[in-house]
């Protein structure tokens, strides 16, 4: 599982992480092609994707943004 910047609520404050999330959100429209895998993704979507991946019977080993985004949808 290779998510990019995880977006979601957190108890503790991390300045560097907040800066990374803000920067990634601003740059998201420009993340096309091979840069698409660096788009921020919500942690809940990643968790849903992990649960679905655990039940798949395929040989795929690597899951990045596109895969997690598709599998993490409700």
PQR file of N, CA, C, O and H, with PARSE charges and radii, in Angstrom:
ATOM      1  N   UNK A   1       0.863  -1.163   0.000 -0.4000 1.5000
ATOM      2  CA  UNK A   1       0.000   0.000   0.000 -0.0000 2.0000
ATOM      3  C   UNK A   1       0.908   1.223   0.000  0.5500 1.7000
ATOM      4  O   UNK A   1       1.744   1.390   0.887 -0.5500 1.4000
ATOM      5  N   UNK A   2       0.732   2.076  -1.006 -0.4000 1.5000
ATOM      6  CA  UNK A   2       1.554   3.291  -1.099 -0.0000 2.0000
ATOM      7  C   UNK A   2       0.683   4.531  -1.230  0.5500 1.7000
ATOM      8  O   UNK A   2       0.603   5.117  -2.309 -0.5500 1.4000
ATOM      9  H   UNK A   2       0.053   1.940  -1.727  0.4000 1.0000
ATOM     10  N   UNK A   3       0.040   4.932  -0.165 -0.4000 1.5000
ATOM     11  CA  UNK A   3      -0.706   6.188  -0.259 -0.0000 2.0000
ATOM     12  C   UNK A   3       0.274   7.354  -0.251  0.5500 1.7000
ATOM     13  O   UNK A   3       1.424   7.213   0.165 -0.5500 1.4000
ATOM     14  H   UNK A   3       0.105   4.456   0.712  0.4000 1.0000
ATOM     15  N   UNK A   4      -0.185   8.472  -0.702 -0.4000 1.5000
ATOM     16  CA  UNK A   4       0.629   9.686  -0.656 -0.0000 2.0000
ATOM     17  C   UNK A   4       0.375  10.345   0.696  0.5500 1.7000
ATOM     18  O   UNK A   4       0.342   9.666   1.722 -0.5500 1.4000
ATOM     19  H   UNK A   4      -1.119   8.586  -1.040  0.4000 1.0000
ATOM     20  N   UNK A   5       0.198  11.642   0.701 -0.4000 1.5000
ATOM     21  CA  UNK A   5      -0.088  12.379   1.933 -0.0000 2.0000
ATOM     22  C   UNK A   5      -1.472  11.967   2.431  0.5500 1.7000
ATOM     23  O   UNK A   5      -2.456  12.067   1.698 -0.5500 1.4000
ATOM     24  H   UNK A   5       0.225  12.194  -0.132  0.4000 1.0000
ATOM     25  N   UNK A   6      -1.543  11.509   3.666 -0.4000 1.5000
ATOM     26  CA  UNK A   6      -2.815  11.104   4.253 -0.0000 2.0000
ATOM     27  C   UNK A   6      -3.513  12.318   4.850  0.5500 1.7000
ATOM     28  O   UNK A   6      -2.926  13.092   5.606 -0.5500 1.4000
ATOM     29  H   UNK A   6      -0.744  11.427   4.262  0.4000 1.0000
ATOM     30  N   UNK A   7      -4.778  12.461   4.490 -0.4000 1.5000
ATOM     31  CA  UNK A   7      -5.582  13.579   4.976 -0.0000 2.0000
ATOM     32  C   UNK A   7      -6.607  13.025   5.953  0.5500 1.7000
ATOM     33  O   UNK A   7      -7.239  12.003   5.684 -0.5500 1.4000
ATOM     34  H   UNK A   7      -5.255  11.833   3.875  0.4000 1.0000
ATOM     35  N   UNK A   8      -6.770  13.692   7.076 -0.4000 1.5000
ATOM     36  CA  UNK A   8      -7.751  13.270   8.060 -0.0000 2.0000
ATOM     37  C   UNK A   8      -7.488  13.973   9.384  0.5500 1.7000
ATOM     38  O   UNK A   8      -6.507  14.701   9.533 -0.5500 1.4000
ATOM     39  H   UNK A   8      -6.257  14.522   7.294  0.4000 1.0000
ATOM     40  N   UNK A   9      -8.374  13.745  10.332 -0.4000 1.5000
ATOM     41  CA  UNK A   9      -8.237  14.386  11.634 -0.0000 2.0000
ATOM     42  C   UNK A   9      -7.209  13.657  12.473  0.5500 1.7000
ATOM     43  O   UNK A   9      -7.064  12.437  12.384 -0.5500 1.4000
ATOM     44  H   UNK A   9      -9.171  13.154  10.211  0.4000 1.0000
ATOM     45  N   UNK A  10      -6.504  14.411  13.279 -0.4000 1.5000
ATOM     46  CA  UNK A  10      -5.459  13.899  14.151 -0.0000 2.0000
ATOM     47  C   UNK A  10      -5.521  14.615  15.480  0.5500 1.7000
ATOM     48  O   UNK A  10      -5.890  15.788  15.539 -0.5500 1.4000
ATOM     49  H   UNK A  10      -6.622  15.401  13.351  0.4000 1.0000
ATOM     50  N   UNK A  11      -5.170  13.931  16.538 -0.4000 1.5000
ATOM     51  CA  UNK A  11      -5.181  14.563  17.853 -0.0000 2.0000
ATOM     52  C   UNK A  11      -4.011  15.522  18.018  0.5500 1.7000
ATOM     53  O   UNK A  11      -4.180  16.624  18.542 -0.5500 1.4000
ATOM     54  H   UNK A  11      -4.871  12.978  16.490  0.4000 1.0000
ATOM     55  N   UNK A  12      -2.843  15.119  17.580 -0.4000 1.5000
ATOM     56  CA  UNK A  12      -1.669  15.965  17.765 -0.0000 2.0000
ATOM     57  C   UNK A  12      -1.451  16.886  16.556  0.5500 1.7000
ATOM     58  O   UNK A  12      -1.887  16.592  15.443 -0.5500 1.4000
ATOM     59  H   UNK A  12      -2.706  14.224  17.154  0.4000 1.0000
ATOM     60  N   UNK A  13      -0.779  17.982  16.804 -0.4000 1.5000
ATOM     61  CA  UNK A  13      -0.471  18.955  15.753 -0.0000 2.0000
ATOM     62  C   UNK A  13       0.942  18.700  15.241  0.5500 1.7000
ATOM     63  O   UNK A  13       1.886  18.607  16.026 -0.5500 1.4000
ATOM     64  H   UNK A  13      -0.425  18.220  17.708  0.4000 1.0000
ATOM     65  N   UNK A  14       1.081  18.589  13.940 -0.4000 1.5000
ATOM     66  CA  UNK A  14       2.383  18.403  13.305 -0.0000 2.0000
ATOM     67  C   UNK A  14       2.518  19.456  12.212  0.5500 1.7000
ATOM     68  O   UNK A  14       1.881  19.354  11.163 -0.5500 1.4000
ATOM     69  H   UNK A  14       0.314  18.664  13.302  0.4000 1.0000
ATOM     70  N   UNK A  15       3.332  20.451  12.455 -0.4000 1.5000
ATOM     71  CA  UNK A  15       3.466  21.576  11.525 -0.0000 2.0000
ATOM     72  C   UNK A  15       3.921  21.121  10.146  0.5500 1.7000
ATOM     73  O   UNK A  15       3.355  21.552   9.142 -0.5500 1.4000
ATOM     74  H   UNK A  15       3.849  20.534  13.307  0.4000 1.0000
ATOM     75  N   UNK A  16       4.922  20.265  10.078 -0.4000 1.5000
ATOM     76  CA  UNK A  16       5.423  19.799   8.789 -0.0000 2.0000
ATOM     77  C   UNK A  16       4.374  19.040   8.007  0.5500 1.7000
ATOM     78  O   UNK A  16       4.270  19.181   6.789 -0.5500 1.4000
ATOM     79  H   UNK A  16       5.381  19.915  10.894  0.4000 1.0000
ATOM     80  N   UNK A  17       3.603  18.240   8.707 -0.4000 1.5000
ATOM     81  CA  UNK A  17       2.540  17.478   8.064 -0.0000 2.0000
ATOM     82  C   UNK A  17       1.438  18.414   7.550  0.5500 1.7000
ATOM     83  O   UNK A  17       0.935  18.235   6.441 -0.5500 1.4000
ATOM     84  H   UNK A  17       3.687  18.126   9.697  0.4000 1.0000
ATOM     85  N   UNK A  18       1.074  19.394   8.345 -0.4000 1.5000
ATOM     86  CA  UNK A  18       0.058  20.367   7.911 -0.0000 2.0000
ATOM     87  C   UNK A  18       0.522  21.116   6.659  0.5500 1.7000
ATOM     88  O   UNK A  18      -0.260  21.345   5.737 -0.5500 1.4000
ATOM     89  H   UNK A  18       1.483  19.540   9.246  0.4000 1.0000
ATOM     90  N   UNK A  19       1.797  21.492   6.640 -0.4000 1.5000
ATOM     91  CA  UNK A  19       2.361  22.184   5.484 -0.0000 2.0000
ATOM     92  C   UNK A  19       2.318  21.271   4.256  0.5500 1.7000
ATOM     93  O   UNK A  19       1.973  21.720   3.163 -0.5500 1.4000
ATOM     94  H   UNK A  19       2.432  21.307   7.389  0.4000 1.0000
ATOM     95  N   UNK A  20       2.665  20.005   4.430 -0.4000 1.5000
ATOM     96  CA  UNK A  20       2.657  19.053   3.318 -0.0000 2.0000
ATOM     97  C   UNK A  20       1.244  18.863   2.776  0.5500 1.7000
ATOM     98  O   UNK A  20       1.048  18.809   1.562 -0.5500 1.4000
ATOM     99  H   UNK A  20       2.946  19.641   5.318  0.4000 1.0000
ATOM    100  N   UNK A  21       0.263  18.761   3.666 -0.4000 1.5000
ATOM    101  CA  UNK A  21      -1.128  18.587   3.243 -0.0000 2.0000
ATOM    102  C   UNK A  21      -1.607  19.814   2.482  0.5500 1.7000
ATOM    103  O   UNK A  21      -2.207  19.683   1.415 -0.5500 1.4000
ATOM    104  H   UNK A  21       0.423  18.805   4.652  0.4000 1.0000
ATOM    105  N   UNK A  22      -1.351  20.997   3.014 -0.4000 1.5000
ATOM    106  CA  UNK A  22      -1.764  22.234   2.357 -0.0000 2.0000
ATOM    107  C   UNK A  22      -1.094  22.362   0.985  0.5500 1.7000
ATOM    108  O   UNK A  22      -1.749  22.702  -0.001 -0.5500 1.4000
ATOM    109  H   UNK A  22      -0.864  21.103   3.881  0.4000 1.0000
ATOM    110  N   UNK A  23       0.195  22.093   0.930 -0.4000 1.5000
ATOM    111  CA  UNK A  23       0.925  22.181  -0.338 -0.0000 2.0000
ATOM    112  C   UNK A  23       0.379  21.196  -1.352  0.5500 1.7000
ATOM    113  O   UNK A  23       0.186  21.540  -2.518 -0.5500 1.4000
ATOM    114  H   UNK A  23       0.726  21.817   1.731  0.4000 1.0000
ATOM    115  N   UNK A  24       0.127  19.956  -0.907 -0.4000 1.5000
ATOM    116  CA  UNK A  24      -0.387  18.931  -1.808 -0.0000 2.0000
ATOM    117  C   UNK A  24      -1.766  19.301  -2.333  0.5500 1.7000
ATOM    118  O   UNK A  24      -2.062  19.081  -3.508 -0.5500 1.4000
ATOM    119  H   UNK A  24       0.284  19.676   0.040  0.4000 1.0000
ATOM    120  N   UNK A  25      -2.624  19.868  -1.464 -0.4000 1.5000
ATOM    121  CA  UNK A  25      -3.958  20.265  -1.910 -0.0000 2.0000
ATOM    122  C   UNK A  25      -3.887  21.380  -2.946  0.5500 1.7000
ATOM    123  O   UNK A  25      -4.659  21.387  -3.906 -0.5500 1.4000
ATOM    124  H   UNK A  25      -2.384  20.046  -0.510  0.4000 1.0000
ATOM    125  N   UNK A  26      -2.978  22.310  -2.761 -0.4000 1.5000
ATOM    126  CA  UNK A  26      -2.820  23.412  -3.716 -0.0000 2.0000
ATOM    127  C   UNK A  26      -2.289  22.891  -5.049  0.5500 1.7000
ATOM    128  O   UNK A  26      -2.709  23.349  -6.112 -0.5500 1.4000
ATOM    129  H   UNK A  26      -2.351  22.305  -1.982  0.4000 1.0000
ATOM    130  N   UNK A  27      -1.376  21.945  -4.989 -0.4000 1.5000
ATOM    131  CA  UNK A  27      -0.745  21.417  -6.199 -0.0000 2.0000
ATOM    132  C   UNK A  27      -1.532  20.312  -6.890  0.5500 1.7000
ATOM    133  O   UNK A  27      -1.192  19.927  -8.009 -0.5500 1.4000
ATOM    134  H   UNK A  27      -1.035  21.573  -4.125  0.4000 1.0000
ATOM    135  N   UNK A  28      -2.579  19.794  -6.249 -0.4000 1.5000
ATOM    136  CA  UNK A  28      -3.349  18.681  -6.798 -0.0000 2.0000
ATOM    137  C   UNK A  28      -3.791  18.886  -8.250  0.5500 1.7000
ATOM    138  O   UNK A  28      -3.663  17.950  -9.039 -0.5500 1.4000
ATOM    139  H   UNK A  28      -2.856  20.107  -5.341  0.4000 1.0000
ATOM    140  N   UNK A  29      -4.302  20.051  -8.646 -0.4000 1.5000
ATOM    141  CA  UNK A  29      -4.728  20.200 -10.044 -0.0000 2.0000
ATOM    142  C   UNK A  29      -3.587  20.024 -11.057  0.5500 1.7000
ATOM    143  O   UNK A  29      -3.835  19.751 -12.232 -0.5500 1.4000
ATOM    144  H   UNK A  29      -4.406  20.811  -8.005  0.4000 1.0000
ATOM    145  N   UNK A  30      -2.365  20.178 -10.610 -0.4000 1.5000
ATOM    146  CA  UNK A  30      -1.214  20.067 -11.504 -0.0000 2.0000
ATOM    147  C   UNK A  30      -0.582  18.675 -11.471  0.5500 1.7000
ATOM    148  O   UNK A  30       0.362  18.396 -12.210 -0.5500 1.4000
ATOM    149  H   UNK A  30      -2.163  20.399  -9.655  0.4000 1.0000
ATOM    150  N   UNK A  31      -1.106  17.817 -10.616 -0.4000 1.5000
ATOM    151  CA  UNK A  31      -0.553  16.471 -10.490 -0.0000 2.0000
ATOM    152  C   UNK A  31      -1.228  15.554 -11.502  0.5500 1.7000
ATOM    153  O   UNK A  31      -2.243  14.919 -11.216 -0.5500 1.4000
ATOM    154  H   UNK A  31      -1.873  18.044 -10.015  0.4000 1.0000
ATOM    155  N   UNK A  32      -0.649  15.503 -12.671 -0.4000 1.5000
ATOM    156  CA  UNK A  32      -1.188  14.700 -13.766 -0.0000 2.0000
ATOM    157  C   UNK A  32      -0.165  13.639 -14.157  0.5500 1.7000
ATOM    158  O   UNK A  32       1.011  13.735 -13.807 -0.5500 1.4000
ATOM    159  H   UNK A  32       0.176  16.018 -12.904  0.4000 1.0000
ATOM    160  N   UNK A  33      -0.620  12.646 -14.875 -0.4000 1.5000
ATOM    161  CA  UNK A  33       0.284  11.603 -15.342 -0.0000 2.0000
ATOM    162  C   UNK A  33       0.956  10.880 -14.196  0.5500 1.7000
ATOM    163  O   UNK A  33       0.287  10.425 -13.268 -0.5500 1.4000
ATOM    164  H   UNK A  33      -1.575  12.568 -15.160  0.4000 1.0000
ATOM    165  N   UNK A  34       2.273  10.770 -14.251 -0.4000 1.5000
ATOM    166  CA  UNK A  34       3.015  10.032 -13.228 -0.0000 2.0000
ATOM    167  C   UNK A  34       3.006  10.729 -11.860  0.5500 1.7000
ATOM    168  O   UNK A  34       3.324  10.108 -10.846 -0.5500 1.4000
ATOM    169  H   UNK A  34       2.817  11.140 -15.005  0.4000 1.0000
ATOM    170  N   UNK A  35       2.642  12.015 -11.831 -0.4000 1.5000
ATOM    171  CA  UNK A  35       2.566  12.737 -10.556 -0.0000 2.0000
ATOM    172  C   UNK A  35       1.259  12.481  -9.816  0.5500 1.7000
ATOM    173  O   UNK A  35       1.133  12.824  -8.641 -0.5500 1.4000
ATOM    174  H   UNK A  35       2.384  12.520 -12.655  0.4000 1.0000
ATOM    175  N   UNK A  36       0.288  11.880 -10.497 -0.4000 1.5000
ATOM    176  CA  UNK A  36      -1.028  11.650  -9.906 -0.0000 2.0000
ATOM    177  C   UNK A  36      -0.940  10.823  -8.619  0.5500 1.7000
ATOM    178  O   UNK A  36      -1.746  11.006  -7.707 -0.5500 1.4000
ATOM    179  H   UNK A  36       0.390  11.602 -11.452  0.4000 1.0000
ATOM    180  N   UNK A  37       0.023   9.926  -8.549 -0.4000 1.5000
ATOM    181  CA  UNK A  37       0.144   9.071  -7.370 -0.0000 2.0000
ATOM    182  C   UNK A  37       0.537   9.833  -6.109  0.5500 1.7000
ATOM    183  O   UNK A  37       0.515   9.269  -5.015 -0.5500 1.4000
ATOM    184  H   UNK A  37       0.678   9.777  -9.290  0.4000 1.0000
ATOM    185  N   UNK A  38       0.896  11.107  -6.249 -0.4000 1.5000
ATOM    186  CA  UNK A  38       1.290  11.919  -5.096 -0.0000 2.0000
ATOM    187  C   UNK A  38       0.155  12.780  -4.561  0.5500 1.7000
ATOM    188  O   UNK A  38       0.361  13.568  -3.638 -0.5500 1.4000
ATOM    189  H   UNK A  38       0.915  11.565  -7.137  0.4000 1.0000
ATOM    190  N   UNK A  39      -1.041  12.640  -5.127 -0.4000 1.5000
ATOM    191  CA  UNK A  39      -2.185  13.414  -4.648 -0.0000 2.0000
ATOM    192  C   UNK A  39      -2.534  12.991  -3.220  0.5500 1.7000
ATOM    193  O   UNK A  39      -2.392  11.821  -2.865 -0.5500 1.4000
ATOM    194  H   UNK A  39      -1.208  12.000  -5.877  0.4000 1.0000
ATOM    195  N   UNK A  40      -2.992  13.947  -2.399 -0.4000 1.5000
ATOM    196  CA  UNK A  40      -3.409  13.583  -1.038 -0.0000 2.0000
ATOM    197  C   UNK A  40      -4.657  12.703  -1.080  0.5500 1.7000
ATOM    198  O   UNK A  40      -5.493  12.838  -1.974 -0.5500 1.4000
ATOM    199  H   UNK A  40      -3.108  14.897  -2.687  0.4000 1.0000
ATOM    200  N   UNK A  41      -4.770  11.817  -0.119 -0.4000 1.5000
ATOM    201  CA  UNK A  41      -5.914  10.903  -0.060 -0.0000 2.0000
ATOM    202  C   UNK A  41      -6.367  10.788   1.402  0.5500 1.7000
ATOM    203  O   UNK A  41      -5.545  10.754   2.317 -0.5500 1.4000
ATOM    204  H   UNK A  41      -4.091  11.708   0.607  0.4000 1.0000
ATOM    205  N   UNK A  42      -7.660  10.729   1.597 -0.4000 1.5000
ATOM    206  CA  UNK A  42      -8.204  10.671   2.952 -0.0000 2.0000
ATOM    207  C   UNK A  42      -7.939   9.296   3.559  0.5500 1.7000
ATOM    208  O   UNK A  42      -8.064   8.272   2.886 -0.5500 1.4000
ATOM    209  H   UNK A  42      -8.328  10.757   0.854  0.4000 1.0000
ATOM    210  N   UNK A  43      -7.580   9.290   4.812 -0.4000 1.5000
ATOM    211  CA  UNK A  43      -7.216   8.055   5.507 -0.0000 2.0000
ATOM    212  C   UNK A  43      -8.374   7.048   5.505  0.5500 1.7000
ATOM    213  O   UNK A  43      -8.134   5.843   5.426 -0.5500 1.4000
ATOM    214  H   UNK A  43      -7.479  10.121   5.358  0.4000 1.0000
ATOM    215  N   UNK A  44      -9.616   7.518   5.590 -0.4000 1.5000
ATOM    216  CA  UNK A  44     -10.766   6.604   5.575 -0.0000 2.0000
ATOM    217  C   UNK A  44     -10.854   5.853   4.254  0.5500 1.7000
ATOM    218  O   UNK A  44     -11.227   4.681   4.223 -0.5500 1.4000
ATOM    219  H   UNK A  44      -9.811   8.497   5.654  0.4000 1.0000
ATOM    220  N   UNK A  45     -10.512   6.530   3.168 -0.4000 1.5000
ATOM    221  CA  UNK A  45     -10.537   5.894   1.854 -0.0000 2.0000
ATOM    222  C   UNK A  45      -9.455   4.810   1.779  0.5500 1.7000
ATOM    223  O   UNK A  45      -9.674   3.748   1.197 -0.5500 1.4000
ATOM    224  H   UNK A  45     -10.209   7.483   3.193  0.4000 1.0000
ATOM    225  N   UNK A  46      -8.306   5.081   2.363 -0.4000 1.5000
ATOM    226  CA  UNK A  46      -7.216   4.101   2.373 -0.0000 2.0000
ATOM    227  C   UNK A  46      -7.610   2.879   3.206  0.5500 1.7000
ATOM    228  O   UNK A  46      -7.335   1.746   2.811 -0.5500 1.4000
ATOM    229  H   UNK A  46      -8.129   5.944   2.837  0.4000 1.0000
ATOM    230  N   UNK A  47      -8.242   3.102   4.338 -0.4000 1.5000
ATOM    231  CA  UNK A  47      -8.678   1.987   5.194 -0.0000 2.0000
ATOM    232  C   UNK A  47      -9.688   1.121   4.456  0.5500 1.7000
ATOM    233  O   UNK A  47      -9.586  -0.105   4.486 -0.5500 1.4000
ATOM    234  H   UNK A  47      -8.465   4.022   4.659  0.4000 1.0000
ATOM    235  N   UNK A  48     -10.666   1.741   3.790 -0.4000 1.5000
ATOM    236  CA  UNK A  48     -11.652   0.961   3.028 -0.0000 2.0000
ATOM    237  C   UNK A  48     -10.964   0.152   1.930  0.5500 1.7000
ATOM    238  O   UNK A  48     -11.314  -1.003   1.693 -0.5500 1.4000
ATOM    239  H   UNK A  48     -10.749   2.738   3.765  0.4000 1.0000
ATOM    240  N   UNK A  49      -9.990   0.759   1.266 -0.4000 1.5000
ATOM    241  CA  UNK A  49      -9.259   0.068   0.199 -0.0000 2.0000
ATOM    242  C   UNK A  49      -8.489  -1.123   0.774  0.5500 1.7000
ATOM    243  O   UNK A  49      -8.487  -2.201   0.180 -0.5500 1.4000
ATOM    244  H   UNK A  49      -9.705   1.698   1.459  0.4000 1.0000
ATOM    245  N   UNK A  50      -7.841  -0.939   1.919 -0.4000 1.5000
ATOM    246  CA  UNK A  50      -7.080  -2.031   2.543 -0.0000 2.0000
ATOM    247  C   UNK A  50      -8.003  -3.201   2.871  0.5500 1.7000
ATOM    248  O   UNK A  50      -7.646  -4.357   2.646 -0.5500 1.4000
ATOM    249  H   UNK A  50      -7.843  -0.063   2.401  0.4000 1.0000
ATOM    250  N   UNK A  51      -9.178  -2.905   3.396 -0.4000 1.5000
ATOM    251  CA  UNK A  51     -10.122  -3.975   3.722 -0.0000 2.0000
ATOM    252  C   UNK A  51     -10.559  -4.731   2.466  0.5500 1.7000
ATOM    253  O   UNK A  51     -10.694  -5.954   2.492 -0.5500 1.4000
ATOM    254  H   UNK A  51      -9.468  -1.966   3.579  0.4000 1.0000
ATOM    255  N   UNK A  52     -10.777  -4.011   1.378 -0.4000 1.5000
ATOM    256  CA  UNK A  52     -11.155  -4.675   0.120 -0.0000 2.0000
ATOM    257  C   UNK A  52      -9.984  -5.473  -0.448  0.5500 1.7000
ATOM    258  O   UNK A  52     -10.177  -6.585  -0.940 -0.5500 1.4000
ATOM    259  H   UNK A  52     -10.667  -3.017   1.356  0.4000 1.0000
ATOM    260  N   UNK A  53      -8.787  -4.926  -0.386 -0.4000 1.5000
ATOM    261  CA  UNK A  53      -7.604  -5.617  -0.902 -0.0000 2.0000
ATOM    262  C   UNK A  53      -7.379  -6.928  -0.143  0.5500 1.7000
ATOM    263  O   UNK A  53      -6.987  -7.935  -0.732 -0.5500 1.4000
ATOM    264  H   UNK A  53      -8.630  -4.023   0.013  0.4000 1.0000
ATOM    265  N   UNK A  54      -7.629  -6.903   1.159 -0.4000 1.5000
ATOM    266  CA  UNK A  54      -7.435  -8.102   1.975 -0.0000 2.0000
ATOM    267  C   UNK A  54      -8.333  -9.245   1.520  0.5500 1.7000
ATOM    268  O   UNK A  54      -8.008 -10.412   1.736 -0.5500 1.4000
ATOM    269  H   UNK A  54      -7.948  -6.085   1.637  0.4000 1.0000
ATOM    270  N   UNK A  55      -9.452  -8.919   0.897 -0.4000 1.5000
ATOM    271  CA  UNK A  55     -10.392  -9.946   0.444 -0.0000 2.0000
ATOM    272  C   UNK A  55     -10.234 -10.306  -1.029  0.5500 1.7000
ATOM    273  O   UNK A  55     -10.930 -11.193  -1.523 -0.5500 1.4000
ATOM    274  H   UNK A  55      -9.715  -7.971   0.722  0.4000 1.0000
ATOM    275  N   UNK A  56      -9.334  -9.637  -1.732 -0.4000 1.5000
ATOM    276  CA  UNK A  56      -9.120  -9.944  -3.148 -0.0000 2.0000
ATOM    277  C   UNK A  56      -8.256 -11.187  -3.293  0.5500 1.7000
ATOM    278  O   UNK A  56      -7.401 -11.481  -2.457 -0.5500 1.4000
ATOM    279  H   UNK A  56      -8.768  -8.917  -1.331  0.4000 1.0000
ATOM    280  N   UNK A  57      -8.502 -11.894  -4.363 -0.4000 1.5000
ATOM    281  CA  UNK A  57      -7.699 -13.092  -4.622 -0.0000 2.0000
ATOM    282  C   UNK A  57      -6.907 -12.889  -5.914  0.5500 1.7000
ATOM    283  O   UNK A  57      -7.001 -13.686  -6.847 -0.5500 1.4000
ATOM    284  H   UNK A  57      -9.196 -11.656  -5.042  0.4000 1.0000
ATOM    285  N   UNK A  58      -6.136 -11.820  -5.950 -0.4000 1.5000
ATOM    286  CA  UNK A  58      -5.322 -11.572  -7.138 -0.0000 2.0000
ATOM    287  C   UNK A  58      -3.853 -11.524  -6.754  0.5500 1.7000
ATOM    288  O   UNK A  58      -3.501 -11.591  -5.577 -0.5500 1.4000
ATOM    289  H   UNK A  58      -6.060 -11.172  -5.193  0.4000 1.0000
ATOM    290  N   UNK A  59      -3.025 -11.409  -7.740 -0.4000 1.5000
ATOM    291  CA  UNK A  59      -1.581 -11.443  -7.519 -0.0000 2.0000
ATOM    292  C   UNK A  59      -0.944 -10.060  -7.467  0.5500 1.7000
ATOM    293  O   UNK A  59       0.280  -9.950  -7.400 -0.5500 1.4000
ATOM    294  H   UNK A  59      -3.311 -11.355  -8.697  0.4000 1.0000
ATOM    295  N   UNK A  60      -1.747  -9.010  -7.495 -0.4000 1.5000
ATOM    296  CA  UNK A  60      -1.197  -7.668  -7.489 -0.0000 2.0000
ATOM    297  C   UNK A  60      -0.488  -7.406  -6.160  0.5500 1.7000
ATOM    298  O   UNK A  60      -0.981  -7.774  -5.093 -0.5500 1.4000
ATOM    299  H   UNK A  60      -2.742  -9.099  -7.549  0.4000 1.0000
ATOM    300  N   UNK A  61       0.664  -6.772  -6.244 -0.4000 1.5000
ATOM    301  CA  UNK A  61       1.462  -6.534  -5.043 -0.0000 2.0000
ATOM    302  C   UNK A  61       1.458  -5.070  -4.630  0.5500 1.7000
ATOM    303  O   UNK A  61       1.460  -4.770  -3.436 -0.5500 1.4000
ATOM    304  H   UNK A  61       1.065  -6.473  -7.110  0.4000 1.0000
ATOM    305  N   UNK A  62       1.454  -4.163  -5.581 -0.4000 1.5000
ATOM    306  CA  UNK A  62       1.599  -2.737  -5.303 -0.0000 2.0000
ATOM    307  C   UNK A  62       0.296  -1.993  -5.576  0.5500 1.7000
ATOM    308  O   UNK A  62      -0.292  -2.129  -6.650 -0.5500 1.4000
ATOM    309  H   UNK A  62       1.453  -4.406  -6.551  0.4000 1.0000
ATOM    310  N   UNK A  63      -0.148  -1.211  -4.603 -0.4000 1.5000
ATOM    311  CA  UNK A  63      -1.348  -0.393  -4.743 -0.0000 2.0000
ATOM    312  C   UNK A  63      -0.975   1.046  -4.462  0.5500 1.7000
ATOM    313  O   UNK A  63      -0.500   1.368  -3.372 -0.5500 1.4000
ATOM    314  H   UNK A  63       0.329  -1.101  -3.731  0.4000 1.0000
ATOM    315  N   UNK A  64      -1.189   1.926  -5.455 -0.4000 1.5000
ATOM    316  CA  UNK A  64      -0.887   3.348  -5.300 -0.0000 2.0000
ATOM    317  C   UNK A  64      -2.184   4.146  -5.382  0.5500 1.7000
ATOM    318  O   UNK A  64      -3.274   3.583  -5.285 -0.5500 1.4000
ATOM    319  H   UNK A  64      -1.575   1.664  -6.340  0.4000 1.0000
ATOM    320  N   UNK A  65      -2.062   5.452  -5.558 -0.4000 1.5000
ATOM    321  CA  UNK A  65      -3.200   6.378  -5.478 -0.0000 2.0000
ATOM    322  C   UNK A  65      -4.422   5.919  -6.276  0.5500 1.7000
ATOM    323  O   UNK A  65      -5.513   5.811  -5.716 -0.5500 1.4000
ATOM    324  H   UNK A  65      -1.177   5.910  -5.637  0.4000 1.0000
ATOM    325  N   UNK A  66      -4.259   5.651  -7.564 -0.4000 1.5000
ATOM    326  CA  UNK A  66      -5.420   5.281  -8.392 -0.0000 2.0000
ATOM    327  C   UNK A  66      -6.144   4.055  -7.844  0.5500 1.7000
ATOM    328  O   UNK A  66      -7.371   4.035  -7.746 -0.5500 1.4000
ATOM    329  H   UNK A  66      -3.372   5.739  -8.019  0.4000 1.0000
ATOM    330  N   UNK A  67      -5.363   3.034  -7.489 -0.4000 1.5000
ATOM    331  CA  UNK A  67      -5.956   1.817  -6.954 -0.0000 2.0000
ATOM    332  C   UNK A  67      -6.671   2.087  -5.633  0.5500 1.7000
ATOM    333  O   UNK A  67      -7.808   1.658  -5.434 -0.5500 1.4000
ATOM    334  H   UNK A  67      -4.367   3.051  -7.569  0.4000 1.0000
ATOM    335  N   UNK A  68      -6.004   2.795  -4.743 -0.4000 1.5000
ATOM    336  CA  UNK A  68      -6.597   3.088  -3.435 -0.0000 2.0000
ATOM    337  C   UNK A  68      -7.830   3.967  -3.580  0.5500 1.7000
ATOM    338  O   UNK A  68      -8.812   3.782  -2.862 -0.5500 1.4000
ATOM    339  H   UNK A  68      -5.081   3.144  -4.904  0.4000 1.0000
ATOM    340  N   UNK A  69      -7.785   4.914  -4.494 -0.4000 1.5000
ATOM    341  CA  UNK A  69      -8.914   5.810  -4.725 -0.0000 2.0000
ATOM    342  C   UNK A  69     -10.119   5.018  -5.213  0.5500 1.7000
ATOM    343  O   UNK A  69     -11.232   5.237  -4.736 -0.5500 1.4000
ATOM    344  H   UNK A  69      -6.987   5.064  -5.077  0.4000 1.0000
ATOM    345  N   UNK A  70      -9.917   4.097  -6.160 -0.4000 1.5000
ATOM    346  CA  UNK A  70     -11.017   3.291  -6.699 -0.0000 2.0000
ATOM    347  C   UNK A  70     -11.551   2.314  -5.656  0.5500 1.7000
ATOM    348  O   UNK A  70     -12.763   2.211  -5.466 -0.5500 1.4000
ATOM    349  H   UNK A  70      -9.013   3.919  -6.548  0.4000 1.0000
ATOM    350  N   UNK A  71     -10.669   1.607  -4.989 -0.4000 1.5000
ATOM    351  CA  UNK A  71     -11.081   0.614  -4.025 -0.0000 2.0000
ATOM    352  C   UNK A  71     -11.645   1.234  -2.745  0.5500 1.7000
ATOM    353  O   UNK A  71     -12.410   0.583  -2.034 -0.5500 1.4000
ATOM    354  H   UNK A  71      -9.685   1.690  -5.143  0.4000 1.0000
ATOM    355  N   UNK A  72     -11.285   2.461  -2.450 -0.4000 1.5000
ATOM    356  CA  UNK A  72     -11.727   3.121  -1.221 -0.0000 2.0000
ATOM    357  C   UNK A  72     -13.050   3.850  -1.331  0.5500 1.7000
ATOM    358  O   UNK A  72     -13.540   4.411  -0.350 -0.5500 1.4000
ATOM    359  H   UNK A  72     -10.663   2.989  -3.028  0.4000 1.0000
ATOM    360  N   UNK A  73     -13.624   3.842  -2.510 -0.4000 1.5000
ATOM    361  CA  UNK A  73     -14.935   4.509  -2.667 -0.0000 2.0000
ATOM    362  C   UNK A  73     -15.999   3.716  -1.947  0.5500 1.7000
ATOM    363  O   UNK A  73     -15.892   2.502  -1.777 -0.5500 1.4000
ATOM    364  H   UNK A  73     -13.226   3.386  -3.306  0.4000 1.0000
ATOM    365  N   UNK A  74     -17.011   4.415  -1.534 -0.4000 1.5000
ATOM    366  CA  UNK A  74     -18.126   3.762  -0.823 -0.0000 2.0000
ATOM    367  C   UNK A  74     -19.018   3.070  -1.824  0.5500 1.7000
ATOM    368  O   UNK A  74     -20.016   2.458  -1.443 -0.5500 1.4000
ATOM    369  H   UNK A  74     -17.098   5.402  -1.672  0.4000 1.0000
TER
END
